[in-house]
Amino acid sequence: MAEAHQAVAFSFAITHDGLEVDFDHEILVDIWHSGIRSWYKRAWATWHDMRAVIFPLKPYTLILYILGILLMRFLGWDASWGMIDTMEQHLPLEYLSPPTFVCFSCILYAVFAWVASVLFVRLSLRLLFKYHGWMYEAHRKVSLATRIWSAIVYVLKGKNPRLCSYQGSLPRLPVPKLRDTLTRFLRSVRPLTSDERWNKLRAHAAEFENGIGKKLQRYLWLKSWWASNYVSDWWEEFVYLRGRSPLMVNSNFYGLDCLFVHPTKIQAARAANHVHAMFRFRRSISQQQVQPTIVQNLVPLCSWQFERMFNTTRLPGLETDHLRHLRDSMHIAVYHKGRFFKLPCYKRNKLLSPVDLEALFTRIIEDKSEPMKGEEHLAALTAGERSVWARARQMYFYKGLNKASLDVIEKAAFFVALDDEEHDYDPADSTKLDAYALSMLAGDGYKRWFDKSFTYIVLKNGRVGLNIEHSWGDAPIISHMWETMWETESMKLGYTEDGHCKGEVSADLPQISHLRWDISDECIEIIKQQLHIATRLYKDVDLTLRIYQEYGKGFIKKCRVSPDAYLQMALQIAYFRDSGKFNLTYEASMTRMFREGRTETVRPVSVESCAFVRAMDDPTKTNEERVALLTAAADRHVNTYRDAMTGKGVDRHLFCLYVVSRYLELDSPFLQEVLSEPWRLSTSQTPHNQTDLWDLKKHAKHICPGGGFGPVADDGYGVSYIIAGEDTMFFHISSKKSSDATDSTRFKQNIDRALHDMREMFRDVMAKRVTTEEAKKDK
């Protein structure tokens, strides 16, 4: 075995003839190359970090500054306003000749001027990026202030930015005024509360504002000036890492393959091309060659989350987990038929080609070895309760074979699951797609290593998917990688006519190794308990998908309504018809216009949205009245969304105030009541086209259905949706079978009905407008 081979790579013995040394030349060469690669990566990382720090200036501009200052000094022009002369008088360098001393002073001043220029541009951009007035203006009604602002930003922001070029220029997330947050909160819950409870909430809010709220706000304001982001670290710790419930279903989310294309049905070939593409993307991140996302070609979004996409594992703890991120990893961990393998992806510092990776994956698939004792369901430890997994890890995986094998998994670049089952999209049978999605979400409770930053899944028929751990990052980040991987697969790598990877297999491939385990009966019993918890959890999930192709973004734009607001109102109609009432609704928005920003909550339920929803089932209302109510509700929703994106949201501010109160051991009945309300409808839109690599008009079949997540509340729904094209939308709907109040299929039908009714409403109004205009022309 490879492990045994490595164990005797170097040995020595003392004999009567002296000291005898025996070593394996190939192993030492690999060690040498590994060290060279490590130093090479560090040097390049430092170089790329420096280029990002000085952006939008380029490194060669320092030389231009030096030459310019020297030339002006030679011509007798003093561009330093006397500073060079001052340095010549005070610098203790008398041993230098006068010409050398003058050159040194000019170079020193040039460096100072260059650094000052870098800081000036970055500070100017930071101040400019704090302006968000452009977000609240109509596209055709841009103010003079916004025009001037955009012109200055366009000049200063530079060209060809690298991934982290704007990180130092992004502003900090501001702390909203306490009164503004409380006002927005009370407005958001008004349609959900009775008059009596509303008055009680108002009284509690006023008491909080005039009482301990002021003290908590001061601490939060202090943190906002000291930390890069006053929310993100607490959000990561208290919402994700301190959670003790299973990651599977409750936290991790999933992503699906492009359903309308199936380039190969060979499992090993699809895995090889994708793994190769992922490592290329990882290299692009480390070299900062990935283009940052820039809104309106003016405002960059934070790229911080990309750093932990690869080489990252969530390690369990008794009270809180923590994330471990490695600078580099040259292998992946692979699971197939109950066995774990280590698959090296580099040979002497060079990434293996897809055809070589296919050969290694084929060896794993054709391997006839049986799982070791306790190995098959081992990953169920990561699917169950976190504290149980933490104790088992401390007791049974802290030394020996188990620790060595666990390190291989946790230190892998990512985890790959080669499933021995098939799922696919069948237009005639929607249940097949539902089973496909559930497999990506849960993997039978033991086929995914839920602690890894992501598990890449390849089914037996070549279909693929992802299971993503949530604490390190959000859906748009992994979507960026997913889209880039498809582009690399389709446009750069491809397959042969018989579905294999292109090229010739190398003669000296690295060795794969089946990980060894020594799992005791006590540990096996814990694994069984965790598997039982995981099985009960995922079998309770009622997950269904809807591919809606009656209409899409094209028709919604004709209605002059924001597509996201349109769908949120449709979901409100569906929920009201499903449950007969309104409930607190969660929609995720991003705050990545700020440094280390993640998400904020949009509250779609409003007085205006409730009025529109009720009007849809009110026979006394005309379609014109309903459209007017929808327009008002959509405007309110869009403004709420903009507030959330620009740091004026409600929930993250209240959450951080609550965290401060717990640190100070201060009780706040108001915060406890506010934060204890369940989100019975949790929604999230997955934006399509995180990159500009795909033109969906030319490659219409490469539309991605996105992904989904489990229900947040026991008696609620989780709905992920994606507006994928002019005539296509995808919905991922989850709930719990154990709840009598929910039914995912029923909710899907209510979404269909809501979208149909809204389209007919607009068609009727549009037809009447056309008739009226024709009548006017006839007159």
DRENVEX-361391 format. One record per residue (C-alpha): x, y, z; residue in one letter. Coordinates in steps of 0.001 Angstrom, whole numbers, plus 500000, padded with zeros to 6 digits. Example, Ala and Ser with C-alpha at 12.3 -4.5 7.8 and 13.67 -1.06 7.14 Angstrom:
BEGIN
512300495500507800a/513670498940507140s/
//
This chain:
BEGIN
500000500000500000m/501052503610499454a/501044504336503211e/503499501526503900a/505677502638500994h/505892506154502426q/506582504876505943a/509877503315504844v/510895506086502458a/513783506957504773f/515503504713507361s/518881504203508964f/520575501509511042a/523795501214513035i/525755498053512203t/529266496719512802h/530264498300509518d/528977501740510542g/525865503803509823l/523704502519506973e/521214504964505417v/518443503829503111d/516089506247501366f/513600506288498514d/514803508733495880h/511341509282494369e/509806510257497718i/512581512748498439l/512112514273494993v/508410514677495704d/509211516323499050i/511613518684497300w/509051519641494670h/506391520095497343s/508618522553499204g/509446524440496016i/505747524673495160r/504953525993498634s/507570528759498438w/506551529538494873y/502904529944495902k/503855532167498839r/505967534408496632a/503238534733494023w/500603535301496711a/502681538146498142t/503106539638494666w/499392539421493876h/498477540835497289d/500763543787496660m/499214544424493253r/495774544366494859a/496832546744497633v/498163549425495271i/495320549167492726f/494317551134490646p/497975552097490353l/500309549587488735k/503703548469490125p/505569550101487242y/504163553510488216t/506642553579491122l/509484553569488599i/507761556364486670l/507469558405489869y/511173557924490619i/512282558783487093l/509985561792487017g/511284563215490297i/514909562622489245l/514313564274485872l/512680567346487416m/515513567622489945r/518027567428487097f/516161570182485227l/516095572327488347g/512386571980489141w/511448571230492707d/508251569149492636a/508509568401496362s/507909571917497664w/511201571857499519g/510850568396501068m/513834566961499178i/516042569807500375d/514821569220503934t/515696565515503692m/519159566374502370e/519728568594505398q/518518566157508068h/519247562624506822l/522419561271508544p/524053559970505381l/527201562139505212e/529304559219503918y/527463559329500575l/528775561435497751s/526627564525496958p/525199563130493678p/524370559826495363t/522833561658498310f/520635563728495993v/519497560622494101c/518697558841497364f/516629561800498593s/514732561987495297c/514001558245495381i/512826558438498993l/510502561326498191y/509209559549495060a/508325556482497129v/506578558716499661f/504631560514496911a/503695557207495279w/502390555714498543v/500482558937499239a/498880558689495784s/497808555109496436v/496276556057499776l/494560559109498307f/492899557127495517v/491793554344497857r/490424556766500436l/488634558696497691s/487063555507496371l/485999554488499878r/484216557804500329l/482640557570496876l/481413554003497451f/479490555207500504k/477124557026498167y/474032554924497404h/471699557527495979g/472023555938492542w/470197552838493799m/467049554798494579y/466821556535491205e/464969555375488115a/467180554367485206h/465954557186483007r/465819559821485756k/469397560042486970v/470180563100489085s/473062565486488415l/474747564405491646a/474707560765490525t/476075561696487095r/478986563578488661i/479579560759491153w/479611558084488443s/482053560088486314a/484511560459489213i/484204556769490144v/484753555732486534y/487985557752486394v/489371556590489747l/488364552918489798k/490881551903487140g/490742549088484617k/491294545335484723n/490894544903488498p/491960541730490241r/489793539751492648l/490753541719495782c/491724545007494148s/488903546951495792y/488895545288499214q/490739548169500871g/488474550695499160s/485179549231500338l/483472551130503161p/482572549587506493r/478989548543507094l/477374551488508930p/475335551067512098v/471837552444511425p/470262554880513838k/468379553010516535l/465170554946515973r/465255554258512218d/465636550508512797t/462797550408515306l/460552552401512966t/461246549999510097r/460651547007512353f/457295548285513610l/456204549064510080r/457130545540508924s/455115543765511636v/452049546024511531r/450077543824509072p/450951540709511112l/449757541869514516t/446507542760516204s/445948546299517469d/446522545164521042e/449849543464520301r/450862546334518028w/450399548863520819n/452315546586523176k/455214546318520697l/455278550069520246r/455498550552523996a/458294547988524331h/460175549573521425a/459924553033522980a/461085551684526323e/464008549932524655f/464993553033522670e/464979555265525727n/466528552626528005g/469271550061527451i/469062550454523669g/471211553598523852k/473933551768525759k/473903548788523404l/474004551108520405q/477143552853521713r/478988549534522040y/477892548558518562l/479021551893517148w/482416551358518796l/482744547924517213k/481832549283513777s/484843551605513941w/487215548922515196w/486165545859513173a/485984545436509393s/482308544558509687n/480236544823512846y/477939541943511821v/479815539228509932s/481989537701512666d/479093537484515140w/476763536193512424w/479240533460511515e/479835532489515128e/476405532678516729f/474154531755513799v/476354529092512221y/479262527847514323l/477483527731517683r/474509525850516303g/474379522351517807r/471717520896515522s/472679518824512439p/474179520678509479l/472357518438507042m/468995519975506023v/469204522646508751n/472204524604507444s/473856523136504356n/472320523875500969f/472601522184497578y/473105522965493894g/472056521050490773l/473492520314487349d/472356522024484131c/469292519917483418l/468958520468479681f/472489519360478734v/474195516068479554h/477669516111477956p/478686512607479091t/477221509717481049k/480634508404482089i/480967509079485796q/484771509139485924a/485077511447482908a/482586514009484247r/484273513959487638a/487717514388486091a/486838517387483927n/485041519111486771h/487744518455489387v/490377519746486960h/488251522848486306a/487776523428490045m/491499523338490706f/492017525791487849r/489461528062489480f/491252527705492826r/494475528768491139r/492663531773489665s/491550532754493165i/495046532438494651s/496488534472491767q/493543536888491953q/492734536402488291q/489002536115488991v/487241539321488051q/485412540930490997p/481678541409490619t/480964545046489799i/477421546445489961v/476493548795487107q/480172548645486077n/480849551093488917l/480460549611492411v/482493546483493330p/481248543783495677l/483329542288498458c/485374539235497407s/486373538132500902w/484282534927500852q/486257533487497914f/489278532985500190e/487705530059502081r/485990528250499236m/488726525613499003f/490935523894501614n/488390524644504349t/486710522388506906t/484315523065509742r/485677521310512819l/483167520287515517p/483434521558519077g/481506520814522251l/480055524322522436e/481103525924519185t/482677524785515927d/485483526583514165h/486666526825510579l/490109525616509584r/491451526997506334h/494713525791504838l/496895527769502480r/497158524830500094d/496093521241499514s/497201518967496700m/494671516167497066h/490950515470497327i/489096512953499458a/486775510603497544v/483896508474498807y/482666505502496774h/480603502494497882k/481327502966501561g/485075503542501165r/487229506671501510f/490164507333499195f/492923509885498941k/493387511038495354l/496493513185494637p/495721515825492004c/499272517050491418y/502390515348490157k/505613517246490805r/503801520561491229n/501766520153488067k/497999519721488080l/496991516397486573l/495234516565483237s/491564515568482998p/492424512302481256v/494847511379484063d/492241512232486677l/489715510092484800e/492116507159485000a/492442507622488772l/488679507936489273f/488239504803487180t/490625502928489487r/488473503920492462i/485243502900490737i/486731499545489681e/488342498901493084d/486806495719494551k/487937496223498141s/485304496142500859e/484667498948503362p/486534498534506600m/484711498027509875k/482637501153510601g/483794502920507435e/480650502844505278e/478508505128507463h/481355507106509013l/480280510429507443a/477002510183509382a/479004511650512264l/479062514956510349t/475325514733509628a/474070514401513205g/474301516431516393e/477434518577516539r/478315517992520200s/478082514217519741v/480432514400516765w/482825516640518727a/483037514154521637r/483488511205519266a/486230513071517424r/488091513719520679q/487739510131521890m/488262508027518784y/490037510188516178f/492779511947518127y/495664509593517314k/496833506689515178g/495238505482511984l/491965507264512600n/493613510651513045k/495814510177509979a/492851509202507801s/490631511954509206l/493384514469508441d/493373513339504818v/489663514210504589i/489770517435506573e/492898518706504821k/491608517908501333a/490922520722498879a/487307519514498825f/485320516296499117f/484070514205496181v/481220511703496421a/480935509140493614l/477386507929494129d/476403504478492957d/472901505593491983e/471305507503489114e/469056510569489111h/467983512716486212d/465452515190484920y/462396513619483294d/459757516097481998p/457147513329482246a/457885512508485901d/458621515385488269s/459255513043491206t/462587512017489639k/463835515591489863l/462599515807493464d/464575512670494358a/467641514124492603y/467441517299494713a/466925515400497970l/469966513258497185s/472075516398496795m/470706517825500054l/471042514724502242a/472910511907500481g/471157509255502599d/472700510881505665g/476174509371505191y/477397509929501615k/478456513564502074r/481140514953504364w/478946517807505583f/481849519558507348d/483791520286504144k/483327523678502497s/481583521781499720f/481034518219498594t/481112517697494841y/478748514854493904i/478868512747490729v/476092510260490071l/476569506989488220k/475038508451485037n/477290511513485032g/474861513952486612r/476493516217489192v/475593518422492125g/476925520168495200l/476321520119498927n/477652523321500511i/478475524064504129e/477043527513504853h/479239529123507510s/482135530044505218w/480112531667502432g/476851532261500618d/475217530975497437a/476457533664494956p/480081532760495717i/479741529036495021i/477551529868492012s/480446531862490566h/482666528787490750m/479874526527489410w/479341528693486320e/483078529001485670t/483443525235485927m/480739524671483307w/482380527164480977e/485738525426481392t/484143522035480797e/482180523088477701s/484469525596476022m/487990524496476974k/488064520821477956l/485261518904476277g/484902515164475701y/485675512676472982t/482866511244470861e/482531508275473222d/482296510535476301g/485800510269477736h/488224513067478568c/490490514194475767k/494191513358475649g/496507510479476456e/496985508975479903v/500416509566481451s/502613506597482263a/503538507547485835d/500307508438487598l/500359509019491362p/498953506319493584q/495486506484495097i/495132505071498601s/492216503521500435h/492151505191503863l/492605502858506809r/490493502966509956w/490495501353513376d/486963502024514589i/485877500515517880s/482484499023518640d/481674501996520897e/482371504404518045c/480280502305515662i/477371502594518080e/477718506404518020i/477809506323514216i/474573504329514198k/472923506836516530q/474010509753514355q/472806507935511229l/469444507337512881h/469122511055513634i/470160511984510091a/467830509429508490t/464861510584510511r/465671514189509634l/466035513869505868y/463108511445505489k/460921514106507074d/461845516596504332v/459127517185501739d/461132518598498819l/459754519334495380t/460925521350492378l/458971523276489767r/460334524208486360i/458003527013485334y/458113527776481602q/454770529496481027e/456544532851481163y/459506534484482852g/461519537658483071k/460499538763479585g/456796539099480402f/457444540536483882i/459515543351482408k/456606544268480146k/454535544708483295c/457066547306484509r/457517545542487821v/460734544356489449s/461030540600488725p/462014539854492331d/459139541929493721a/456768540218491281y/457773536748492478l/457710537747496133q/454125538944495708m/453302535661493964a/454754533780496942l/452672535894499306q/449518535003497353i/450497531326497395a/451178531353501136y/447954533201501961f/445921530717499920r/447833527824501457d/447510528834505122s/444716531418505129g/446877534041506850k/450053536092506560f/453245535216508383n/456690536614508945l/458617536131505685t/462374536068505211y/464141537010501997e/467928537117501844a/469698540079500280s/473410540759500140m/475473543464501844t/478625542853499816r/478898546511498836m/480559546761502244f/483769545130503379r/483242541529504535e/479507541935503973g/477315538851503784r/473533539031504001t/470654541033505383e/466973540189505757t/464329541711503548v/460832541568505049r/458492541191502055p/455272541340504072v/454006544919504238s/450711546760504536v/450835547246500763e/451576543577499969s/448727542372502196c/446308544767500495a/447305543414497078f/447065539757498149v/443593540242499586r/442502542063496436a/443474539083494272m/440685537013495854d/438248539890496275d/435610539723493522p/434689543371494072t/438132544554492941k/438886545275489290t/442095544216487616n/443084547863487284e/442797548252491051e/444789545090491609r/447576546287489311v/447696549598491178a/447952547742494481l/450665545456493073l/452645548474491864t/452487550029495340a/453491546726496993a/456357546205494522a/457644549756495080d/457607549184498826r/459418545869498407h/462087547345496121v/462782550174498557n/462989547694501447t/465426545604499417y/467540548674498668r/467582549605502349d/468796546118503231a/471593546241500640m/472789549668501777t/473112548860505471g/469695550066506581k/468167546674507292g/466376545677510463v/467358542182511490d/471172542204511528r/471141545411513580h/468708543946516131l/470693540689516182f/473941542498517032c/472196544564519708l/471034541295521246y/474579539876521173v/475871542961522978v/473110542616525574s/474146539002526253r/477789540004526668y/476742542716529117l/474301540312530807e/471437542725530259l/467934541365529695d/465842542940526963s/462267541587526713p/461851543553523486f/464849541925521735l/463937538477523033q/460407538807521674e/461551540175518319v/464225537536517704l/462091534594518845s/459543534996516053e/459812532086513551p/460209532642509811w/457461530395508496r/458180531399504920l/461907531598504203s/462832532598500664t/465975533259498681s/466633534181495083q/469733532674493499t/470945535232490966p/471699533764487563h/474845534682485620n/477272535472488417q/479798535710485590t/479627537041482050d/480928533761480619l/477544532613479324w/475277534259476802d/471988532486477499l/470578533625474171k/473272531619472401k/473465528823474976h/469858528574476113a/470250524964477269k/472891525941479804h/470289527427482103i/470948526326485662c/468090525458488044p/470125526758491000g/469682525000494303g/467710524930497509g/467685524417501258f/465632522766503963g/462696524351505803p/463668526867508491v/460568526363510665a/458965523033511542d/455600524311510280d/456932526507507483g/458285526498503932y/461706527067502460g/461541528432498909v/464537529064496695s/463868530472493249y/465863531529490243i/464804533650487276i/466864531786484729a/465757533258481416g/463170535184479506e/460683532312479792d/462013530035482537t/461891530118486336m/462817527445488868f/461356526922492335f/462760524651495067h/460138524142497785i/460793522359501068s/458745521655504180s/458378518885506755k/456153515887506243k/455502515749509976s/453715519100509890s/449991519085509257d/450143522750508233a/452407522318505204t/452519520381501958d/455206521221499391s/453246519884496418t/450207521888497456r/452340525007497838f/453840524406494391k/450344524290492931q/449486527525494734n/452563529169493194i/451408528015489753d/447950529409490367r/449305532721491683a/451596533197488674l/448722532332486326h/446333534759488006d/448868537581487960m/449575537040484272r/445867537035483410e/445414540188485473m/448079542019483484f/446855540624480162r/443376541930480868d/444652545397481803v/446990545511478796m/444194544447476442a/441908547176477800k/444648549748477328r/445105548711473723v/441349548885473138t/441180552336474700t/444083553613472619e/442542552248469421e/439238553885470281a/440993557227470749k/442690556852467377k/439371556092465693d/437885559294467117k/
//
